[in-house]
């Protein structure tokens, strides 16, 4: 989460939504070994950690 806050400090605007995968069997099966997963607009940006450069690139293509 701290890495996401650093991106916000750099001026990137985005909203974070935490999802408890343990409350949904399908999500738990899908992501249990890959968390954290970061999605943007329903599309996976990175898994097993934050790829800050990729997230920056993707956020730059999204209208404010």
MOPAC internal coordinates of N, CA, C and O (Angstrom, degrees):
PM7 1SCF
backbone

  N    0.0000 0     0.00 0     0.00 0    0    0    0
  C    1.4544 1     0.00 0     0.00 0    1    0    0
  C    1.5292 1   111.06 1     0.00 0    2    1    0
  O    1.2310 1   120.62 1   145.41 1    3    2    1
  N    1.3137 1   116.42 1   -34.59 1    3    2    1
  C    1.4639 1   119.94 1   179.90 1    5    3    2
  C    1.5331 1   110.85 1   -61.17 1    6    5    3
  O    1.2310 1   120.53 1   143.13 1    7    6    5
  N    1.3360 1   116.59 1   -36.87 1    7    6    5
  C    1.4649 1   120.13 1   179.00 1    9    7    6
  C    1.5292 1   111.08 1   -64.06 1   10    9    7
  O    1.2310 1   120.61 1   142.33 1   11   10    9
  N    1.3228 1   116.43 1   -37.67 1   11   10    9
  C    1.4670 1   119.73 1   177.25 1   13   11   10
  C    1.5231 1   110.89 1   -66.56 1   14   13   11
  O    1.2310 1   120.52 1   141.50 1   15   14   13
  N    1.3143 1   116.61 1   -38.50 1   15   14   13
  C    1.4668 1   120.40 1   177.92 1   17   15   14
  C    1.5262 1   110.92 1   -64.66 1   18   17   15
  O    1.2310 1   119.92 1   145.03 1   19   18   17
  N    1.3265 1   117.76 1   -34.97 1   19   18   17
  C    1.4661 1   121.08 1   176.06 1   21   19   18
  C    1.5266 1   110.59 1   -63.29 1   22   21   19
  O    1.2310 1   120.44 1   140.62 1   23   22   21
  N    1.3222 1   116.76 1   -39.38 1   23   22   21
  C    1.4676 1   120.07 1   177.17 1   25   23   22
  C    1.5170 1   110.77 1   -64.02 1   26   25   23
  O    1.2310 1   120.50 1   140.29 1   27   26   25
  N    1.3138 1   116.66 1   -39.71 1   27   26   25
  C    1.4682 1   119.72 1   176.70 1   29   27   26
  C    1.5210 1   110.82 1   -63.52 1   30   29   27
  O    1.2310 1   120.40 1   140.64 1   31   30   29
  N    1.3324 1   116.83 1   -39.36 1   31   30   29
  C    1.4647 1   121.11 1   178.53 1   33   31   30
  C    1.5271 1   110.97 1   -63.18 1   34   33   31
  O    1.2310 1   120.44 1   153.24 1   35   34   33
  N    1.3313 1   116.76 1   -26.76 1   35   34   33
  C    1.4653 1   121.86 1   176.91 1   37   35   34
  C    1.5251 1   112.08 1   -78.91 1   38   37   35
  O    1.2310 1   120.28 1   179.09 1   39   38   37
  N    1.3337 1   117.07 1    -0.91 1   39   38   37
  C    1.4597 1   120.91 1   176.97 1   41   39   38
  C    1.5140 1   115.60 1   100.64 1   42   41   39
  O    1.2310 1   119.83 1  -179.39 1   43   42   41
  N    1.3256 1   117.93 1     0.61 1   43   42   41
  C    1.4570 1   119.58 1   177.59 1   45   43   42
  C    1.5198 1   109.27 1   -76.75 1   46   45   43
  O    1.2310 1   120.89 1   -43.09 1   47   46   45
  N    1.3199 1   115.91 1   136.91 1   47   46   45
  C    1.4621 1   120.75 1  -178.61 1   49   47   46
  C    1.5115 1   109.39 1  -109.21 1   50   49   47
  O    1.2310 1   121.23 1   -55.64 1   51   50   49
  N    1.3341 1   115.25 1   124.36 1   51   50   49
  C    1.4571 1   121.36 1   177.83 1   53   51   50
  C    1.5163 1   108.45 1  -162.82 1   54   53   51
  O    1.2310 1   121.19 1   -17.76 1   55   54   53
  N    1.3106 1   115.33 1   162.24 1   55   54   53
  C    1.4566 1   122.69 1   178.91 1   57   55   54
  C    1.5244 1   108.30 1  -111.98 1   58   57   55
  O    1.2310 1   120.67 1   -39.68 1   59   58   57
  N    1.3125 1   116.32 1   140.32 1   59   58   57
  C    1.4535 1   121.62 1   179.12 1   61   59   58
  C    1.5208 1   108.83 1  -104.76 1   62   61   59
  O    1.2310 1   121.08 1   -49.66 1   63   62   61
  N    1.3120 1   115.54 1   130.34 1   63   62   61
  C    1.4604 1   121.08 1   175.45 1   65   63   62
  C    1.5201 1   107.24 1  -122.87 1   66   65   63
  O    1.2310 1   120.89 1   -64.06 1   67   66   65
  N    1.3206 1   115.90 1   115.94 1   67   66   65
  C    1.4621 1   120.24 1   177.97 1   69   67   66
  C    1.5213 1   108.71 1   -85.85 1   70   69   67
  O    1.2310 1   121.00 1   -41.14 1   71   70   69
  N    1.3239 1   115.70 1   138.86 1   71   70   69
  C    1.4564 1   121.82 1   179.12 1   73   71   70
  C    1.5199 1   108.16 1  -123.96 1   74   73   71
  O    1.2310 1   120.81 1   -54.53 1   75   74   73
  N    1.3202 1   116.06 1   125.47 1   75   74   73
  C    1.4577 1   121.78 1   177.63 1   77   75   74
  C    1.5190 1   108.05 1   -84.51 1   78   77   75
  O    1.2310 1   120.37 1   -79.70 1   79   78   77
  N    1.3314 1   116.89 1   100.30 1   79   78   77
  C    1.4639 1   119.89 1  -176.12 1   81   79   78
  C    1.5222 1   112.07 1   -69.22 1   82   81   79
  O    1.2310 1   120.08 1   160.29 1   83   82   81
  N    1.3238 1   117.45 1   -19.71 1   83   82   81
  C    1.4597 1   119.56 1  -179.85 1   85   83   82
  C    1.5251 1   112.89 1   -70.77 1   86   85   83
  O    1.2310 1   120.27 1   165.44 1   87   86   85
  N    1.3174 1   117.08 1   -14.56 1   87   86   85
  C    1.4618 1   120.34 1   179.80 1   89   87   86
  C    1.5361 1   112.34 1   -90.69 1   90   89   87
  O    1.2310 1   120.38 1   179.31 1   91   90   89
  N    1.3296 1   116.88 1    -0.69 1   91   90   89
  C    1.4630 1   121.48 1  -178.40 1   93   91   90
  C    1.5326 1   108.49 1  -137.36 1   94   93   91
  O    1.2310 1   120.41 1   -67.96 1   95   94   93
  N    1.3223 1   116.81 1   112.04 1   95   94   93
  C    1.4660 1   120.88 1  -175.76 1   97   95   94
  C    1.5286 1   112.86 1   -56.90 1   98   97   95
  O    1.2310 1   120.10 1   139.97 1   99   98   97
  N    1.3181 1   117.41 1   -40.03 1   99   98   97
  C    1.4658 1   120.45 1  -178.68 1  101   99   98
  C    1.5321 1   110.75 1   -65.79 1  102  101   99
  O    1.2310 1   120.43 1   136.26 1  103  102  101
  N    1.3208 1   116.79 1   -43.74 1  103  102  101
  C    1.4605 1   119.96 1   178.24 1  105  103  102
  C    1.5237 1   111.40 1   -66.19 1  106  105  103
  O    1.2310 1   120.63 1   141.49 1  107  106  105
  N    1.3170 1   116.41 1   -38.51 1  107  106  105
  C    1.4575 1   120.37 1   179.11 1  109  107  106
  C    1.5327 1   110.34 1   -61.88 1  110  109  107
  O    1.2310 1   120.29 1   134.55 1  111  110  109
  N    1.3252 1   117.04 1   -45.45 1  111  110  109
  C    1.4676 1   120.53 1   178.22 1  113  111  110
  C    1.5332 1   111.01 1   -63.13 1  114  113  111
  O    1.2310 1   120.72 1   140.90 1  115  114  113
  N    1.3140 1   116.23 1   -39.10 1  115  114  113
  C    1.4669 1   120.78 1  -175.99 1  117  115  114
  C    1.5322 1   113.18 1   -72.12 1  118  117  115
  O    1.2310 1   120.49 1   141.12 1  119  118  117
  N    1.3424 1   116.66 1   -38.88 1  119  118  117
  C    1.4606 1   119.82 1  -169.54 1  121  119  118
  C    1.5197 1   116.41 1  -115.69 1  122  121  119
  O    1.2310 1   118.80 1   176.91 1  123  122  121
  N    1.3131 1   119.89 1    -3.09 1  123  122  121
  C    1.4609 1   122.01 1  -169.77 1  125  123  122
  C    1.5306 1   113.60 1   -51.26 1  126  125  123
  O    1.2310 1   119.70 1   141.61 1  127  126  125
  N    1.3066 1   118.18 1   -38.39 1  127  126  125
  C    1.4613 1   120.38 1  -177.93 1  129  127  126
  C    1.5237 1   112.80 1   -99.31 1  130  129  127
  O    1.2310 1   119.86 1  -173.53 1  131  130  129
  N    1.3344 1   117.88 1     6.47 1  131  130  129
  C    1.4623 1   120.60 1  -174.45 1  133  131  130
  C    1.5224 1   113.79 1  -121.65 1  134  133  131
  O    1.2310 1   119.20 1  -174.73 1  135  134  133
  N    1.3041 1   119.13 1     5.27 1  135  134  133
  C    1.4552 1   120.05 1  -176.06 1  137  135  134
  C    1.5171 1   111.57 1   -76.60 1  138  137  135
  O    1.2310 1   119.05 1   -30.93 1  139  138  137
  N    1.3102 1   119.42 1   149.07 1  139  138  137
  C    1.4544 1   125.28 1    -0.42 1  141  139  138
  C    1.5316 1   112.21 1   -78.89 1  142  141  139
  O    1.2310 1   121.33 1   -29.50 1  143  142  141
  N    1.3038 1   115.07 1   150.50 1  143  142  141
  C    1.4611 1   122.90 1   176.13 1  145  143  142
  C    1.5226 1   107.25 1  -115.23 1  146  145  143
  O    1.2310 1   120.81 1   -44.32 1  147  146  145
  N    1.3126 1   116.06 1   135.68 1  147  146  145
  C    1.4586 1   120.81 1   178.01 1  149  147  146
  C    1.5169 1   107.94 1  -116.04 1  150  149  147
  O    1.2310 1   121.35 1   -54.28 1  151  150  149
  N    1.3376 1   115.02 1   125.72 1  151  150  149
  C    1.4569 1   121.46 1   178.45 1  153  151  150
  C    1.5112 1   109.17 1  -119.25 1  154  153  151
  O    1.2310 1   120.80 1   -28.60 1  155  154  153
  N    1.3035 1   116.08 1   151.40 1  155  154  153
  C    1.4532 1   122.75 1   175.76 1  157  155  154
  C    1.5159 1   107.00 1  -134.98 1  158  157  155
  O    1.2310 1   120.75 1   -63.02 1  159  158  157
  N    1.3242 1   116.17 1   116.98 1  159  158  157
  C    1.4504 1   120.12 1  -178.27 1  161  159  158
  C    1.5124 1   113.22 1    61.75 1  162  161  159
  O    1.2310 1   120.46 1  -146.86 1  163  162  161
  N    1.3478 1   116.73 1    33.14 1  163  162  161
  C    1.4504 1   121.51 1   179.31 1  165  163  162
  C    1.5203 1   114.32 1    81.64 1  166  165  163
  O    1.2310 1   120.09 1   179.40 1  167  166  165
  N    1.3257 1   117.43 1    -0.60 1  167  166  165
  C    1.4606 1   121.56 1   179.65 1  169  167  166
  C    1.5223 1   109.80 1  -108.61 1  170  169  167
  O    1.2310 1   120.65 1   -47.29 1  171  170  169
  N    1.3161 1   116.36 1   132.71 1  171  170  169
  C    1.4600 1   121.09 1  -178.56 1  173  171  170
  C    1.5254 1   110.89 1   -67.89 1  174  173  171
  O    1.2310 1   121.22 1   -51.56 1  175  174  173
  N    1.3366 1   115.27 1   128.44 1  175  174  173
  C    1.4614 1   121.37 1   178.04 1  177  175  174
  C    1.5244 1   109.87 1   -98.81 1  178  177  175
  O    1.2310 1   120.46 1   137.70 1  179  178  177
  N    1.3103 1   116.72 1   -42.30 1  179  178  177
  C    1.4628 1   120.21 1   177.86 1  181  179  178
  C    1.5172 1   110.09 1  -158.89 1  182  181  179
  O    1.2310 1   121.68 1   -20.96 1  183  182  181
  N    1.3304 1   114.38 1   159.04 1  183  182  181
  C    1.4590 1   121.49 1   177.19 1  185  183  182
  C    1.5187 1   107.77 1  -137.52 1  186  185  183
  O    1.2310 1   121.36 1   -20.64 1  187  186  185
  N    1.3231 1   115.01 1   159.36 1  187  186  185
  C    1.4587 1   122.19 1  -178.61 1  189  187  186
  C    1.5237 1   112.24 1    63.03 1  190  189  187
  O    1.2310 1   120.28 1  -156.05 1  191  190  189
  N    1.3005 1   117.07 1    23.95 1  191  190  189
  C    1.4623 1   121.04 1   178.63 1  193  191  190
  C    1.5062 1   110.59 1   138.66 1  194  193  191
  O    1.2310 1   121.53 1    -2.80 1  195  194  193
  N    1.3018 1   114.69 1   177.20 1  195  194  193
  C    1.4547 1   121.51 1  -176.37 1  197  195  194
  C    1.5170 1   110.14 1   -96.64 1  198  197  195
  O    1.2310 1   120.65 1   -53.82 1  199  198  197
  N    1.3203 1   116.37 1   126.18 1  199  198  197
  C    1.4602 1   122.11 1   170.15 1  201  199  198
  C    1.5264 1   105.14 1  -100.27 1  202  201  199
  O    1.2310 1   120.88 1   -89.97 1  203  202  201
  N    1.3351 1   115.91 1    90.03 1  203  202  201
  C    1.4664 1   121.70 1  -172.46 1  205  203  202
  C    1.5225 1   112.11 1   -60.02 1  206  205  203
  O    1.2310 1   119.70 1   139.64 1  207  206  205
  N    1.3195 1   118.17 1   -40.36 1  207  206  205
  C    1.4652 1   120.55 1  -179.80 1  209  207  206
  C    1.5218 1   111.38 1   -63.76 1  210  209  207
  O    1.2310 1   120.69 1   137.55 1  211  210  209
  N    1.3279 1   116.28 1   -42.45 1  211  210  209
  C    1.4679 1   119.82 1   179.00 1  213  211  210
  C    1.5211 1   110.85 1   -66.60 1  214  213  211
  O    1.2310 1   120.21 1   139.09 1  215  214  213
  N    1.3249 1   117.21 1   -40.91 1  215  214  213
  C    1.4619 1   120.15 1   178.40 1  217  215  214
  C    1.5237 1   110.67 1   -64.11 1  218  217  215
  O    1.2310 1   119.86 1   137.49 1  219  218  217
  N    1.3149 1   117.88 1   -42.51 1  219  218  217
  C    1.4721 1   120.96 1   176.34 1  221  219  218
  C    1.5303 1   110.71 1   -58.15 1  222  221  219
  O    1.2310 1   120.94 1   133.51 1  223  222  221
  N    1.3422 1   115.80 1   -46.49 1  223  222  221
  C    1.4621 1   120.38 1  -178.88 1  225  223  222
  C    1.5230 1   110.78 1   -60.91 1  226  225  223
  O    1.2310 1   120.49 1   135.33 1  227  226  225
  N    1.3229 1   116.66 1   -44.67 1  227  226  225
  C    1.4634 1   120.43 1  -178.79 1  229  227  226
  C    1.5207 1   111.70 1   -68.24 1  230  229  227
  O    1.2310 1   120.32 1   139.49 1  231  230  229
  N    1.3390 1   116.99 1   -40.51 1  231  230  229
  C    1.4655 1   119.95 1   179.23 1  233  231  230
  C    1.5176 1   111.27 1   -63.84 1  234  233  231
  O    1.2310 1   119.97 1   148.65 1  235  234  233
  N    1.3145 1   117.66 1   -31.35 1  235  234  233
  C    1.4642 1   121.42 1   179.76 1  237  235  234
  C    1.5214 1   111.74 1   -66.82 1  238  237  235
  O    1.2310 1   120.06 1   159.59 1  239  238  237
  N    1.3317 1   117.49 1   -20.41 1  239  238  237
  C    1.4610 1   120.31 1  -179.39 1  241  239  238
  C    1.5211 1   113.12 1   -91.97 1  242  241  239
  O    1.2310 1   120.41 1   174.81 1  243  242  241
  N    1.3410 1   116.83 1    -5.19 1  243  242  241
  C    1.4527 1   121.82 1  -177.54 1  245  243  242
  C    1.5171 1   109.54 1   -95.41 1  246  245  243
  O    1.2310 1   120.38 1   -46.70 1  247  246  245
  N    1.3149 1   116.88 1   133.30 1  247  246  245
  C    1.4610 1   120.85 1   177.10 1  249  247  246
  C    1.5092 1   109.95 1   -68.95 1  250  249  247
  O    1.2310 1   120.18 1   -38.81 1  251  250  249
  N    1.3485 1   117.26 1   141.19 1  251  250  249
  C    1.4839 1   120.00 1   178.50 1  253  251  250
  C    1.5149 1   112.32 1   -69.16 1  254  253  251
  O    1.2310 1   120.10 1   180.00 1  255  254  253

